[in-house]
Amino acid sequence: MKVVVIGAGVVGTACAWYLAEAGHEVTVVERREGAGLETSFANGGQVSPCHAEPWANPSVLPKVLKWLGREDAPLLFRWGRWDPALWAWCLRFLGNCTSGRAAINTERTLRVALYSRACLGELRAATGLAYDQQTRGILHVYRDSREFAHACAASEVMTRHGLRRQAKTPAECVTIEPALAAVAGELAGGIHTPDDESGDAHKFTTGLAALAAARGVNYRWNTPVLGLARDGDRVSGLVTASGTITADRYVLAAGCDSPALARPLGLRLPLVPAKGYSITVPVAGHGGAPLVSITDDEHKMVYSRLGDRLRAAGTAEMTGHDLTLTPARIAMITAHARALFPDAGDYGRAEPWTGLRPVTPDSVPLLGVTPLTNLFLDTGHGTLGWTMACGSGRLIADLVSGRPPAIDLDGLGLARFA
Ligand SMILES: Cc1cc2nc3c(=O)[nH]c(=O)nc-3n(C[C@H](O)[C@H](O)[C@H](O)COP(=O)(O)OP(=O)(O)OC[C@H]3O[C@@H](n4cnc5c(N)ncnc54)[C@H](O)[C@@H]3O)c2cc1C
């Protein structure tokens, strides 16, 4: 079958790989000059199913109120840029802040994320793909003892889903990652998830795209999709400046641009951009960069060692599709990184970046069929797109191929918002 994938981020690239593996004739249409140049470019690097708690949960509202109006808040609302889609998203988000909804959304996200981590391991073993990966787990550290107690309680729920989440004392945290020694006195404790991983999502995406091309996947770079043409209950082609591209099946994996492409077809995808920042710090000549991936709960920052670089990433801004690199936000994440790992690297040569997470109100991606019989969704992966890319791609390849997917798709599709 001829299948077209729109978007060559980590999600679209993984999907194209699994479609090609299933024997399809695959074309990827991408507006940029290569793979992984938008949100998948410089993210936090964590493959973190064991930290798959949804944004929407009962404890988030008091925190959001506390952060309102603070320029250094981990979650920042810039009201001037709000549109009706964002207001509608917020109402749905509020509806997901109950403990019951959070439990359902955690299970759904975990289902995809755990499957995806297994797919990633298999893919790595089969292809030898290298992307500065570290398989030393993730250590989530807490300064606030109440937050730590809350995380320990959440661990009990997560372990029921088969996850290994181990509570650690500050001293044990330093044993796991000696680079934390300077802040050991500030820590209340940590949660170690030894089965989680980290790695460079961009390196992974470009490496996998090259393997997919060698396998016959056709890439149409510098080709913005201007719209999807519809014929009855089917998509009949992709409109581009250089003509219409047709196929038997179409997969929408365009990250934050997916709603704009779906809307003219009558599909409303409840997905908005949540802007985040990262810095990438060269570590050569410095001994204080961690090897274990770290999450700093207080500042909502993550740290991943990528070969001779340290990636520090975090913060969320609800500010539309704006990609301005705000100096105050860069300074803030640099200060957090420097405070946690003073001798990690040359902070003066840190490379700043910003990207837009495609977030749904329940933190569960949008996967699977649509009312249009030959259009599939592989989008809305929010804070965990790198974590969930391989599993999502394989699920879509199974659906397109008419094979039963390896995990239940219940609650993962657009129909849950009907
Ligand atoms: C600061 C930050 C830290 C993060 N940390 C982590 C982490 O540690 N772990 C994790 O799992 N996730 C993390 N994420 C989330 C993760 O990066 C995203 O979920 C993921 O990159 C989304 O991938 P995607 O392929 O859906 O989107 P993208 O990477 O944005 O890809 C979409 C592609 O579609 C193309 N496209 C869009 N519109 C069109 C069009 N009309 N025509 C043609 N092409 C089009 C774009 O050019 C782009 O290449 C982080 C995100 C941020 C911002």
The ligand as an SDF file (V2000), in Angstrom:
LIG
                    3D

 53 58  0  0  0  0  0  0  0  0999 V2000
   11.8110   21.7910   26.2460 C   0  0  0  0  0  0  0  0  0  0  0  0
   11.2420   20.4430   25.8630 C   0  0  0  0  0  0  0  0  0  0  0  0
   11.6960   19.3110   26.5440 C   0  0  0  0  0  0  0  0  0  0  0  0
   11.1720   18.0650   26.2130 C   0  0  0  0  0  0  0  0  0  0  0  0
   11.6800   16.9550   26.8310 N   0  0  0  0  0  0  0  0  0  0  0  0
   11.2160   15.7210   26.5010 C   0  0  0  0  0  0  0  0  0  0  0  0
   11.7710   14.5550   27.1010 C   0  0  0  0  0  0  0  0  0  0  0  0
   12.7000   14.6210   27.9140 O   0  0  0  0  0  0  0  0  0  0  0  0
   11.2410   13.3520   26.7460 N   0  0  0  0  0  0  0  0  0  0  0  0
   10.2070   13.2350   25.8570 C   0  0  0  0  0  0  0  0  0  0  0  0
    9.7470   12.1330   25.6110 O   0  0  0  0  0  0  0  0  0  0  0  0
    9.6920   14.3280   25.2320 N   0  0  0  0  0  0  0  0  0  0  0  0
   10.1640   15.5540   25.5350 C   0  0  0  0  0  0  0  0  0  0  0  0
    9.6470   16.6730   24.9370 N   0  0  0  0  0  0  0  0  0  0  0  0
    8.5110   16.5020   24.0110 C   0  0  0  0  0  0  0  0  0  0  0  0
    8.9600   16.0140   22.6420 C   0  0  0  0  0  0  0  0  0  0  0  0
   10.0830   16.7340   22.2170 O   0  0  0  0  0  0  0  0  0  0  0  0
    7.8030   16.1910   21.6440 C   0  0  0  0  0  0  0  0  0  0  0  0
    6.6430   15.5460   22.1430 O   0  0  0  0  0  0  0  0  0  0  0  0
    8.1470   15.5760   20.2940 C   0  0  0  0  0  0  0  0  0  0  0  0
    9.3350   16.1380   19.7900 O   0  0  0  0  0  0  0  0  0  0  0  0
    7.0150   15.8070   19.2960 C   0  0  0  0  0  0  0  0  0  0  0  0
    7.4100   15.1760   18.1160 O   0  0  0  0  0  0  0  0  0  0  0  0
    6.5450   15.3440   16.7990 P   0  0  0  0  0  0  0  0  0  0  0  0
    7.2230   14.5280   15.7490 O   0  0  0  0  0  0  0  0  0  0  0  0
    5.1100   15.0850   17.0940 O   0  0  0  0  0  0  0  0  0  0  0  0
    6.6310   16.9080   16.4610 O   0  0  0  0  0  0  0  0  0  0  0  0
    7.7910   17.7040   15.7120 P   0  0  0  0  0  0  0  0  0  0  0  0
    9.1140   17.2520   16.1400 O   0  0  0  0  0  0  0  0  0  0  0  0
    7.4730   19.1490   15.8590 O   0  0  0  0  0  0  0  0  0  0  0  0
    7.6040   17.2440   14.2190 O   0  0  0  0  0  0  0  0  0  0  0  0
    6.5150   17.6830   13.4210 C   0  0  0  0  0  0  0  0  0  0  0  0
    7.0620   17.8460   12.0140 C   0  0  0  0  0  0  0  0  0  0  0  0
    5.9760   18.1560   11.1480 O   0  0  0  0  0  0  0  0  0  0  0  0
    6.4260   19.1220   10.2100 C   0  0  0  0  0  0  0  0  0  0  0  0
    5.2710   19.8390    9.6880 N   0  0  0  0  0  0  0  0  0  0  0  0
    4.3840   20.5810   10.3930 C   0  0  0  0  0  0  0  0  0  0  0  0
    3.4700   21.1100    9.5680 N   0  0  0  0  0  0  0  0  0  0  0  0
    3.7810   20.6940    8.3180 C   0  0  0  0  0  0  0  0  0  0  0  0
    3.2000   20.9200    7.0510 C   0  0  0  0  0  0  0  0  0  0  0  0
    2.1050   21.6880    6.8850 N   0  0  0  0  0  0  0  0  0  0  0  0
    3.7900   20.3400    5.9800 N   0  0  0  0  0  0  0  0  0  0  0  0
    4.9060   19.5660    6.1080 C   0  0  0  0  0  0  0  0  0  0  0  0
    5.4930   19.3300    7.2880 N   0  0  0  0  0  0  0  0  0  0  0  0
    4.9290   19.8820    8.3870 C   0  0  0  0  0  0  0  0  0  0  0  0
    7.3510   20.0030   11.0250 C   0  0  0  0  0  0  0  0  0  0  0  0
    8.2350   20.7350   10.1940 O   0  0  0  0  0  0  0  0  0  0  0  0
    8.0510   19.0060   11.9230 C   0  0  0  0  0  0  0  0  0  0  0  0
    9.2660   18.5400   11.3680 O   0  0  0  0  0  0  0  0  0  0  0  0
   10.1660   17.9420   25.2140 C   0  0  0  0  0  0  0  0  0  0  0  0
    9.7350   19.0680   24.5260 C   0  0  0  0  0  0  0  0  0  0  0  0
   10.2810   20.3210   24.8350 C   0  0  0  0  0  0  0  0  0  0  0  0
    9.8120   21.5130   24.0650 C   0  0  0  0  0  0  0  0  0  0  0  0
  1  2  1  0
  2  3  1  0
  2 52  2  0
  3  4  2  0
  4  5  1  0
  4 50  1  0
  5  6  2  0
  6  7  1  0
  6 13  1  0
  7  8  2  0
  7  9  1  0
  9 10  1  0
 10 11  2  0
 10 12  1  0
 12 13  2  0
 13 14  1  0
 14 15  1  0
 14 50  1  0
 15 16  1  0
 16 17  1  0
 16 18  1  0
 18 19  1  0
 18 20  1  0
 20 21  1  0
 20 22  1  0
 22 23  1  0
 23 24  1  0
 24 25  2  0
 24 26  1  0
 24 27  1  0
 27 28  1  0
 28 29  2  0
 28 30  1  0
 28 31  1  0
 31 32  1  0
 32 33  1  0
 33 34  1  0
 33 48  1  0
 34 35  1  0
 35 36  1  0
 35 46  1  0
 36 37  1  0
 36 45  1  0
 37 38  2  0
 38 39  1  0
 39 40  1  0
 39 45  2  0
 40 41  1  0
 40 42  2  0
 42 43  1  0
 43 44  2  0
 44 45  1  0
 46 47  1  0
 46 48  1  0
 48 49  1  0
 50 51  2  0
 51 52  1  0
 52 53  1  0
M  END
$$$$
